[in-house]
Amino acid sequence: MSATVSPDELRGLFLFEDLDEDQLAWLTRCGKVEEYPADGVICPQGEAAEFFYVLLDGEIVMTQNIRGHVMEVSRTSRPGTYGGAVQAYLGEKIEQRYQHSLLASRPSRMFALPARKFAHAVREWFPMATHLLEGVFFGMTTGRRVVDQVERLTALGRITAGLTHELNNPAAAAARAADELGERLLGAQAGLADLAAEGVDCTRLSELARLGPSLPRTGERRSPLEVGDAEDELGDWLEERGVPDAWELAPRLVAAGAGVEQAEEVERATGGHLPAAVRWFAEVLEVAQLQAEISEAMRRITNLLDSARQYSQLDRAGHRRTDLRELLDSTLTMLKRKIGPDVTVKTDYDPSLPPVPVFAAELNQVWTNMIVNALQAMGGAGTLTIRTSRENDHAVVEIGDTGPGIPAENLDRIFTPFFTTKAVGEGTGLGLDISWRVVVGRHGGVAVRWGAHVE
């Protein structure tokens, strides 16, 4: 239903209160009043932007459909609130479509001004403001795109540096063990030649060779005091039997898991050839120990690479059912270098949570942003808590920290592009914006709780 509006009614709206009589009369002639019932659609998102709408009375709701998820952006009954073709002043520089939907939540009257008329009024009445608005719009759009790319590359750089550092430790350990392994193998061969030269027969050599694999493997780590006592006991035993370099051999044997009991078995197996047999036995045990060190280093490298592959999702489909625990654990692994020794990480994963359909690589970027923010907020000391749960048909991921929290006055702005509370040069203000767009745009919603105590 269409009607007209008087200049006096337009003058009473905050949007038009500074216009002169001629401008108000022009708006009255060019616009019209549209009435909408409750739940009536004023303008649907995505359609050609044909009208600029201003609320006269009633109540309207602005919503946005982001990849299938409809979000309520605002709800108001304040006369003068506007929406619709708000970017018509940009003309053909952009595609003119409604960027949001406007709905009447109860019977409402709207002043509808054709988009071309609105664009004409803005350019003619406020030429300087039009140039400024264009500059801000395109500048923010370009800046956001560039900084978004930089933010992602910076995050990639941090992850790459951390992965390189984490890979370096096991790689260096494997290289060191491999170099030493060659020396020990030569030593074991020389020891075997010495035993043969002393006349030890094949039967005794066979018994001696079987002693190494028969050593008990205990998972308990001994304290330095216990290791020292074991070395003293074995050193005394070897010295009493005239073994040269007894105090050099004892630590090597104890480190490999041998003690007096194993030394006695070596003595029984070789008769009177204990010195040469003990030296050979120590070399053989160290060979096995170095092989175990290399295997452990390779296992750590493999686990790191698996975490990197899980984190990047380069070999996976973009959208797939994924165990959120795997994504969170892989992100923690990639960020291990940034988690200081005074930060305690607590994970509380719901074991009943099934794999959920997600864009895994994008969510890993979200976890990274949230965890890095939490670590920075705690200043290197505190508790980082990561929890998963299920609410109805939704999977919930919570990331909490024991930092000072976000000031209450900033809560409404933390997802705003370029907003940051960090010092200049320390943050771009896009980390949470990117996270918001990924989660809201593709996966559901995001919420902030402030002041909650995290155990």
KOLTORVO-342555 format. One line per field, with one value per residue (C-alpha): x negated, z, y. Coordinates in steps of 0.001 Angstrom, whole numbers, padded with zeros to 6 digits, m for minus. Example, Ala and Ser with C-alpha at 12.3 -4.5 7.8 and 13.67 -1.06 7.14 Angstrom:
# residues 2
X: (m012300 / m013670)
Z: (007800 / 007140)
Y: (m004500 / m001060)
***
This chain:
# residues 455
X: (000000 / m001463 / m000816 / m002586 / m004527 / m004543 / m007702 / m006922 / m007004 / m010335 / m011741 / m010999 / m013396 / m017018 / m018152 / m016501 / m016373 / m019075 / m017592 / m015982 / m012399 / m013240 / m015110 / m012281 / m009750 / m011853 / m011974 / m008222 / m007674 / m010147 / m009436 / m006435 / m005203 / m004914 / m003081 / m004112 / m002356 / m004132 / m006743 / m006481 / m009609 / m010716 / m013758 / m015368 / m019131 / m020703 / m018040 / m018658 / m018785 / m015921 / m014879 / m016399 / m014125 / m013595 / m011493 / m008590 / m006949 / m006791 / m009727 / m012147 / m014755 / m017914 / m019250 / m022092 / m022286 / m025899 / m026375 / m023003 / m023027 / m020552 / m021761 / m019847 / m022113 / m019875 / m016303 / m014958 / m011821 / m013622 / m012093 / m014694 / m016560 / m017439 / m018487 / m018182 / m020113 / m022515 / m025395 / m023484 / m025704 / m028536 / m026583 / m027967 / m031304 / m029876 / m027070 / m023947 / m022228 / m020727 / m023484 / m020956 / m017281 / m014839 / m011766 / m008887 / m008631 / m005291 / m003092 / m005372 / m005437 / m008513 / m009517 / m010784 / m013026 / m014109 / m017800 / m018636 / m016887 / m018729 / m022075 / m021278 / m020409 / m023595 / m025863 / m024137 / m023555 / m026730 / m029422 / m032395 / m030874 / m030237 / m033936 / m034922 / m032488 / m033733 / m037312 / m036511 / m034517 / m037091 / m040016 / m038588 / m037713 / m041212 / m042924 / m040890 / m041720 / m045454 / m045748 / m043680 / m046255 / m049129 / m047464 / m047195 / m050783 / m051997 / m050133 / m051667 / m055102 / m054601 / m053473 / m056356 / m058906 / m057439 / m057388 / m060983 / m062061 / m060183 / m061575 / m065126 / m065322 / m064489 / m066363 / m069500 / m069085 / m068737 / m071806 / m073886 / m072763 / m073463 / m077013 / m077669 / m076058 / m078750 / m081472 / m079749 / m079304 / m083015 / m083709 / m081434 / m083187 / m086578 / m085351 / m084119 / m087524 / m089216 / m087032 / m087781 / m091496 / m091333 / m089916 / m086258 / m084396 / m081209 / m078978 / m080050 / m079778 / m076231 / m075276 / m076811 / m074947 / m071635 / m072138 / m071426 / m067870 / m067105 / m067690 / m064520 / m062908 / m061405 / m059252 / m060177 / m062688 / m065271 / m066215 / m069763 / m070472 / m069330 / m071427 / m074463 / m074040 / m073710 / m076872 / m078806 / m077670 / m078546 / m081827 / m082931 / m081979 / m083949 / m086943 / m087065 / m087404 / m090218 / m088268 / m090226 / m088272 / m085630 / m084392 / m084129 / m082193 / m079792 / m077837 / m077490 / m076124 / m073742 / m072426 / m071591 / m069720 / m072423 / m073546 / m075502 / m073077 / m073695 / m077428 / m077408 / m075674 / m078388 / m081009 / m079350 / m078991 / m082646 / m084534 / m087839 / m087438 / m085364 / m087250 / m086936 / m083419 / m082204 / m083659 / m081974 / m078720 / m078725 / m079232 / m076368 / m074014 / m074875 / m074197 / m070700 / m070242 / m071243 / m068924 / m066086 / m066980 / m066883 / m063519 / m062103 / m063397 / m061860 / m058589 / m058562 / m059283 / m056511 / m054065 / m055001 / m054525 / m051191 / m050142 / m051250 / m049308 / m046270 / m046600 / m046957 / m044450 / m046320 / m045608 / m041972 / m038718 / m037746 / m034458 / m034378 / m033402 / m036239 / m037013 / m037345 / m039745 / m042217 / m042011 / m042521 / m045397 / m047161 / m046873 / m048302 / m051185 / m051896 / m051789 / m053858 / m056786 / m054596 / m053199 / m055657 / m056742 / m054509 / m051344 / m049286 / m047156 / m044003 / m041838 / m038343 / m037013 / m033539 / m034167 / m030603 / m031018 / m030950 / m032861 / m031156 / m031049 / m033419 / m035946 / m038840 / m041668 / m039591 / m038742 / m042424 / m043014 / m040315 / m041884 / m045251 / m043901 / m042015 / m044861 / m047493 / m045231 / m044758 / m048516 / m049198 / m046465 / m048028 / m051467 / m053267 / m051743 / m048329 / m045967 / m044714 / m041538 / m040086 / m036771 / m034379 / m030761 / m027437 / m024340 / m021359 / m022502 / m025484 / m029112 / m030564 / m034248 / m035330 / m038761 / m039377 / m042305 / m043103 / m044168 / m042657 / m039769 / m038418 / m037246 / m033454 / m033378 / m035223 / m033076 / m030819 / m033807 / m036170 / m034920 / m035055 / m037657 / m040885 / m039846 / m042656 / m043686 / m047315 / m050067 / m050717 / m052517 / m051593 / m048199 / m046221 / m042790 / m041746 / m042401 / m038986 / m037318 / m038665 / m037567 / m034097 / m033696 / m034855 / m032709 / m029587 / m029884 / m030499 / m029901 / m027256 / m028053 / m030573 / m030086 / m032268 / m031947 / m033742 / m034623 / m033862 / m036290 / m038001 / m039267)
Z: (000000 / m001038 / 000405 / 000640 / 003491 / 004598 / 004884 / 008580 / 009255 / 007447 / 009374 / 012617 / 011667 / 012806 / 009296 / 007654 / 010464 / 008927 / 005413 / 004155 / 002960 / m000718 / m000002 / 002159 / m000516 / m003127 / m000982 / m000500 / m004254 / m005147 / m002343 / m001119 / 002003 / 002044 / 004779 / 005773 / 008005 / 010725 / 009169 / 005883 / 003707 / 002991 / 000899 / 000344 / 000381 / m003014 / m005189 / m007189 / m004829 / m006061 / m002936 / 000068 / 003068 / 006201 / 009161 / 009956 / 012661 / 013669 / 014138 / 011649 / 011751 / 009644 / 008796 / 006700 / 005003 / 005168 / 003221 / 004239 / 007839 / 008508 / 011250 / 012898 / 012725 / 014443 / 015575 / 016131 / 016422 / 016251 / 013511 / 010999 / 010955 / 007367 / 005129 / 001624 / m001184 / 001207 / m001319 / m004254 / m004221 / m005570 / m008793 / m011239 / m009421 / m007551 / m008184 / m006689 / m004723 / m001266 / 001142 / 003812 / 004289 / 006064 / 007695 / 009576 / 012985 / 013542 / 011309 / 010041 / 007768 / 005622 / 003524 / 000219 / m001979 / m005365 / m005365 / m008269 / m006535 / m003310 / m005163 / m006892 / m003586 / m001868 / m004738 / m005297 / m001687 / m000133 / m002879 / m000515 / 001770 / m001265 / m002213 / 001369 / 001623 / m001653 / m000477 / 002853 / 001204 / m001422 / 000913 / 003597 / 001037 / m000463 / 002909 / 004356 / 001443 / 001594 / 005371 / 005309 / 002986 / 005118 / 008245 / 006677 / 005415 / 008829 / 010479 / 007946 / 008726 / 012455 / 011917 / 009516 / 011953 / 014774 / 012677 / 011570 / 015173 / 016310 / 013450 / 014127 / 017559 / 016574 / 013277 / 015115 / 017619 / 014807 / 013006 / 016199 / 017031 / 013461 / 013587 / 016945 / 015799 / 013160 / 015784 / 018115 / 015353 / 014613 / 018336 / 018587 / 015641 / 017214 / 020555 / 018854 / 017191 / 020596 / 022125 / 019243 / 019585 / 023282 / 022379 / 023318 / 021444 / 019415 / 022118 / 024672 / 022077 / 021278 / 024979 / 025298 / 022254 / 023740 / 026935 / 025331 / 024131 / 027445 / 029487 / 031334 / 029788 / 032494 / 031747 / 035069 / 034940 / 037727 / 039680 / 039376 / 042870 / 041892 / 038705 / 040685 / 043194 / 040369 / 038674 / 041962 / 042624 / 039120 / 039057 / 042331 / 041060 / 037824 / 039612 / 042071 / 039067 / 037492 / 034547 / 033067 / 032727 / 035109 / 035991 / 032313 / 031432 / 034402 / 033350 / 029791 / 031009 / 033542 / 030909 / 028712 / 031560 / 032756 / 036338 / 038517 / 037769 / 034001 / 034557 / 036492 / 033548 / 031211 / 033561 / 033591 / 029803 / 029072 / 031923 / 032426 / 029603 / 031534 / 030574 / 026808 / 027139 / 029208 / 026707 / 023820 / 025773 / 026437 / 022732 / 021740 / 024286 / 023106 / 019489 / 020524 / 022542 / 019603 / 017283 / 019745 / 019829 / 016027 / 015945 / 018549 / 016643 / 013414 / 015219 / 016493 / 013007 / 011527 / 014194 / 013514 / 009770 / 010378 / 012531 / 009823 / 007191 / 009470 / 010167 / 006531 / 005200 / 001886 / 001052 / 002129 / 000593 / 001554 / 003199 / 004985 / 008217 / 010666 / 014284 / 015970 / 018512 / 015729 / 014416 / 017859 / 018738 / 015438 / 016043 / 019552 / 018099 / 015514 / 018207 / 020744 / 020399 / 021348 / 024446 / 027161 / 030075 / 032470 / 030431 / 031351 / 028566 / 029647 / 027120 / 027896 / 024814 / 024754 / 023755 / 022450 / 019916 / 016435 / 013382 / 012044 / 008491 / 008431 / 006336 / 008372 / 007117 / 007790 / 011308 / 012004 / 011141 / 013674 / 016388 / 015635 / 015968 / 019172 / 020861 / 019919 / 021305 / 024509 / 024930 / 024385 / 026861 / 029570 / 029093 / 029115 / 032292 / 033024 / 031947 / 028409 / 028374 / 025252 / 025554 / 023131 / 023819 / 022136 / 022358 / 020576 / 016946 / 017283 / 018167 / 020575 / 020881 / 023780 / 024081 / 027394 / 029195 / 032604 / 031263 / 032405 / 029946 / 027386 / 028783 / 028817 / 026702 / 023891 / 023727 / 021028 / 018846 / 018996 / 015721 / 013938 / 011116 / 012080 / 015721 / 018083 / 021634 / 020943 / 020473 / 017002 / 014884 / 017138 / 015655 / 012483 / 014048 / 011562 / 013502 / 015175 / 012091 / 010006 / 012706 / 012818 / 009051 / 008964 / 011862 / 011157 / 007399 / 007165 / 010457 / 012663 / 015196 / 017650 / 021120 / 023780 / 027501 / 029715 / 033367 / 033512 / 035690 / 033832 / 035866)
Y: (000000 / 003382 / 006875 / 010200 / 011741 / 015376 / 017520 / 018037 / 014279 / 013947 / 016919 / 015079 / 012254 / 012579 / 011636 / 014639 / 017224 / 019471 / 019635 / 022848 / 023275 / 022749 / 019527 / 018187 / 019093 / 017303 / 014150 / 014309 / 014473 / 011719 / 009255 / 007360 / 005637 / 001858 / m000030 / m003553 / m006102 / m008024 / m010365 / m008489 / m008401 / m004844 / m005679 / m009104 / m009531 / m010162 / m008567 / m005401 / m002413 / m000217 / 001735 / 003470 / 002841 / 004961 / 003812 / 006181 / 004064 / 000410 / m001948 / m003468 / m006215 / m006269 / m009742 / m011117 / m014473 / m015614 / m018842 / m020187 / m018951 / m016136 / m013798 / m010986 / m007937 / m005398 / m004746 / m001234 / 000868 / 004214 / 006430 / 007533 / 004226 / 003417 / 000528 / m000842 / 000878 / 002629 / 002493 / 003888 / 006997 / 004798 / 004299 / 001785 / 001506 / m001467 / m003939 / m002404 / m005143 / m005228 / m006246 / m007218 / m008014 / m005730 / m007280 / m005698 / m007365 / m005602 / m003397 / m000638 / 002405 / 002984 / 005983 / 004542 / 006685 / 005296 / 004415 / 006741 / 009649 / 008910 / 008780 / 012085 / 013765 / 012609 / 013675 / 017041 / 018047 / 016655 / 016496 / 016595 / 013988 / 011784 / 011844 / 011125 / 008211 / 006751 / 007016 / 005377 / 002578 / 001621 / 002278 / 000018 / m002655 / m002656 / m002380 / m005184 / m007460 / m006677 / m006932 / m010117 / m011660 / m010367 / m011750 / m015181 / m015091 / m013940 / m016795 / m019186 / m017758 / m018279 / m021846 / m022563 / m021148 / m023206 / m026372 / m025815 / m025374 / m028471 / m030568 / m029402 / m031035 / m034643 / m034272 / m033150 / m035988 / m038531 / m037169 / m037251 / m040792 / m041966 / m040572 / m042212 / m045451 / m045906 / m045580 / m048038 / m050605 / m050445 / m050773 / m053809 / m055458 / m054779 / m056184 / m059335 / m059742 / m059340 / m062055 / m064397 / m063655 / m064559 / m067951 / m067515 / m070251 / m069871 / m071341 / m068753 / m065938 / m067091 / m066985 / m063529 / m062210 / m063328 / m061327 / m057925 / m058610 / m060342 / m057190 / m056108 / m053050 / m050846 / m047828 / m046202 / m043397 / m043531 / m040457 / m039072 / m040430 / m043931 / m043817 / m042702 / m045549 / m048094 / m046757 / m046915 / m050485 / m051692 / m049750 / m051361 / m054807 / m054394 / m052895 / m055810 / m058139 / m056202 / m054750 / m051811 / m048534 / m049890 / m046406 / m045451 / m048611 / m048532 / m045381 / m046720 / m050059 / m048466 / m046032 / m049051 / m050768 / m053184 / m053686 / m056081 / m058907 / m058627 / m058257 / m061538 / m063230 / m061898 / m063312 / m066733 / m066770 / m065935 / m067500 / m065750 / m063244 / m060675 / m057432 / m057948 / m059339 / m056341 / m053870 / m055678 / m055977 / m052211 / m051470 / m053783 / m052242 / m048740 / m049767 / m050877 / m047695 / m045476 / m047388 / m046734 / m043019 / m042828 / m044622 / m042233 / m039193 / m040471 / m041118 / m037534 / m036184 / m038335 / m037125 / m033498 / m033942 / m035676 / m032709 / m030280 / m032228 / m032354 / m028626 / m027577 / m030147 / m029978 / m033594 / m033514 / m032359 / m028825 / m029768 / m033090 / m034793 / m034287 / m035105 / m031702 / m033196 / m033979 / m030410 / m028883 / m031231 / m030556 / m026800 / m027171 / m029158 / m026482 / m023778 / m025714 / m023342 / m020356 / m022086 / m021160 / m023361 / m021417 / m022050 / m025093 / m026548 / m028352 / m030185 / m031426 / m033188 / m034706 / m038348 / m038669 / m035855 / m037422 / m036133 / m033027 / m031589 / m028596 / m026706 / m028061 / m025815 / m022704 / m023836 / m024478 / m020817 / m019911 / m022086 / m020479 / m016938 / m017705 / m019591 / m016999 / m014254 / m016254 / m016783 / m013098 / m012151 / m014344 / m012826 / m016171 / m017606 / m019095 / m021836 / m022374 / m024458 / m026054 / m027807 / m029495 / m030362 / m030905 / m028726 / m030247 / m030659 / m028334 / m028980 / m026401 / m025519 / m023321 / m021728 / m019970 / m018396 / m016964 / m013583 / m010257 / m010526 / m008082 / m004732 / m004643 / m001501 / m003320 / m006452 / m005036 / m004137 / m007094 / m008597 / m005238 / m005189 / m003374 / m002928 / m003910 / m003116 / m004005 / m001460 / m000059 / m002648 / m005584 / m006413 / m005821 / m006082 / m008767 / m011989 / m012097 / m010622 / m013530 / m015980 / m014457 / m014679 / m018308 / m019481 / m017424 / m017639 / m021366 / m023103 / m021489 / m018770 / m017363 / m015895 / m014280 / m014832 / m012363 / m012804 / m016545 / m018476 / m021289 / m024240)
***
